[in-house]
Amino acid sequence: MDPYKAILQDLLLAPIVESRGMTTKETLNKHMTFPTKAVVMCHEMIPDNTKYIKRELDWYLKGDRMDLSIIEHAKMWAPHVQDGYLNSNYGYWLWGDKGPKTFQTAMDIMASDNGTRRAIALIGSSDCIKVDTKDVPCTQSIQFIMRGKMHAIATMRSQDAWFGLRNDLAFFQFLLRTAAKYHDVECGTLAINVGSFHLYEKHWSIARQILISTVPVRMTDYDFEL
C-alpha cells in the first residue's frame, strides 16, 4: 500500500471524535516521514492543489500577517481574521520584516555549529495560544538537523489529512530545500509530528473510495524555482 493510502486507512480505523461541532476520525501523536521528492500527491480522486501551493507559498514569502489576500483563494481563512491579521502566515514568523525572523536565526545557529540540535525555527508566540485568539498556527516549529544531509522535523499541534497535510507537505519541503541550499548540502528526509492528526467526516467517503481504487497515490516532485 502506498504511503498516503496507508495514512487514510489508519485514520478511517481511528476513533470518532467530536471537536468544535465537527465530527472527525483522529489519531494522536502521529509521526510521518517523507523523502525530499515527495511534494504533491497525485490521484484521479484527489483535487490538484499545485495552484494553491504556489499561491500559499507566495503569501508566506511576503511575510506579512496583515496581508489577507490568501482569502481570495481559500475562503476557510476568513473566520480566522482577527484585528486585520492572520497569525497563520508562517512567513511572518520565519522571515517577515516585522516578525522575529526565526528561520534566519536557525540558519545562523547551524552556520556556527553544523552539528547543532538547536537550529529550530519557531512559529507563533505566547499570544497565539490565548483563549480569545481566533487564529492559532497549526505548526509550532521546524527543526533543522545536518547529518551529512539536511533533515527537517516539523512539529504541529493539529493537522487535517485531506487539505492540511497535502498543502503543508509542500511548504515544509520548500523550507528543507531552502535550508539545504543555504548550507550547500543535499536534502535528507522530512519528518512531520502531529499532536492531533484527523480526517473530517465530509472526507470519509472519498477516502474509502481512494482505498479501494487500484490506482496508487503517487508522490511527485514540485519545482519551487529556488
N, C-alpha and C positions, 0 to 999 in steps of 0.2 A: 504493500500500500504506500502511495506517495505521501510525503510529509503533511501536506495540507489536508488530505483526506483523513489521515490519522488524527490530526488536530480536531477536525469536525466530529469524527467518530467518538473521541474521548469526551467531547462536550455533550454530545447527544446522550451519552450514558451517564452524565453527571446529574446531581440533584437539581431539582427545580427550586429557584429562589425568587421571592417577590422583593423587588428593590425599587423604591421611588415610584410605586404604582405600575411597574413593568415586570413582566414575567421573564425570567432567564434560566438558562442552564448555566451553572457556574462551577468552575474549578479553582481552588485556592492554591496559591504558591506555584504557579505554572512556570516551567522552565523550557525554553526553546532555543535551539542553536541553528544558525543558517550560514551556509558558505557565502563568500563575498559576491558571487554572481547570482544569488537568489534575491531578486528585487521585485519582479512583477509576477503575479500568479495568473496563469492563463488557462481558461477552460470555457467551453461554449456556454456554460450556465453562469459564469461569473462575469459581471459587467467590467468592461475595460476601464481601469482607473488611471491610465497614463496621463490623460489631460489634467485630471485633478492633481496628480502627483506634481506635475510641473507648476500648476497654479499655487499649490500649497507651498512648494519649495520657494517660489518667487516671493511669496508672502513672508515666509520665515527669513529669507535673505535680507529683506528690508529692515528687519529687526525693530519694528515699531508696533507696540501693542495698541497704539491708538488708531492704527490702520485697520479698518473694518471691511476692506474690500473682499475678503475671503467669503463674506456672507453672500455675495453675488453668485458664488459657485457652490456653496453648501449652506442651505437655509438653517441647518441644525445649529449653527453658531449663534444665530440671532438672540435666542433666550439667555445666552450666557454673557452678553454685553453688560458691563457694569461701569457707570461713570464714564462711558465713552471708550472703554478699552477692553481687550481680551488678554487675560494672563496666559492663555494657551498659544500665543505667538512665541514659540520656543526661541526664535531668533533674538527676541528682546533680551532674554536671559543669557544667551550664548555669546552674542556679539553686537547687540544693539547699542547705538550711540549713548542712549540714556540708561542702559542696563548694566549689570555687573560684569559682563564680558567673561563669563566663566569658561568658555571654550578656549580663549586665548590664555587664560590662567593655567588651564590643564596642559596646554601645549608648552608653555614656559616651564612648568614643573618638570615635564618629561624631557625638555631640552637640557635641563640641568642635571637630570639623572634618568637615563633611559631605562633603568630597571625599576623605577618607582612604582608604587601601588597607590600613589596619591593623586594621579592625574585624573581628577573627577570634575566633570562639568555639571554643576548643579542647575536645576531648573525650578524656579519658584522661590518663595521666601515664606517666612512665618505668617505673613499677612494673607497668603493664599489659602491657608487652612482655617481661617476664622469661620465661625458659624454662618455669617451672613454673606460670605463670598460666593458669587454666582459661578465663577469660572476657576476651578482648581485644576492646574495642569495634570494630565494623566501620567506624564513622565516626570520622575523625580531627579534622575541623574543619568549621565553617561560616563562610564569609567573606561579609560583607555590604558591598555597594558601592552608593552612591547616585549615580546619574547621571540626575537628573530623576525617575526612579522608583527604588524599592528593588529591588535584584537580590541573589540569593544563590547561592553556589557551595559545594556540598558535596563534600568530598574524603574518599574511602573507600579502605581497604586491600582490601576484599573485599565483594562483593555477589552474591547469588543472584537470577536474573532472574524466578523464579516467585513466591516469597513475599517475599523481601527487598526487591526493587525496589518492589513494589506497596505494602508497608507503609511503607517508608522514604519513598517519594514523598509520602505524606500528611503525615508528620511534618515533612519539610523544607518543604512548602508552609505548614504551620502556623507554622513559625519565620519564614518570609518574611513572612507576613501580620502576625505579631506585631511584627516589626521595622518594617514599613511603618506600622502603626498607631502605634507608639511615636513615630515621627518625622513622623507626619501626612503621608505621601506615598502615592502609588499603588504597587501591586506591579508589578514588571517580570518578568523571567524567572528560572527556577530552573535552574541547571546542576549536573549530578552527574558527577564524575570518579571512576572506579573503577580501582584497580590490577589486581585480578583480578575480572572480571565473568564469571559462569559459570551454567550450567544443568545440574542433576544428571540423571543417566541416567533416573531414575524419571519425569522430566517430559518426556523427549524425545518420547514418543508423543503426549501431549496437545498439545504444541507443534506437532507436524506436523499434527494434526487441525485446530487453530486456523488454521494457514496455508492449508489447502485449503478452509476454510469460506468461503462467500461473504459471511458476516456480518462487518462490521468490528468491531474492538475500539474501543469508544467511550471517550473520556476525559471523565469528568463532574466537576462540582464537588462539594464537600462542605461542609456548614455546620458550622464549628468553634465557632459561637456565641461569637465574640470580642466 
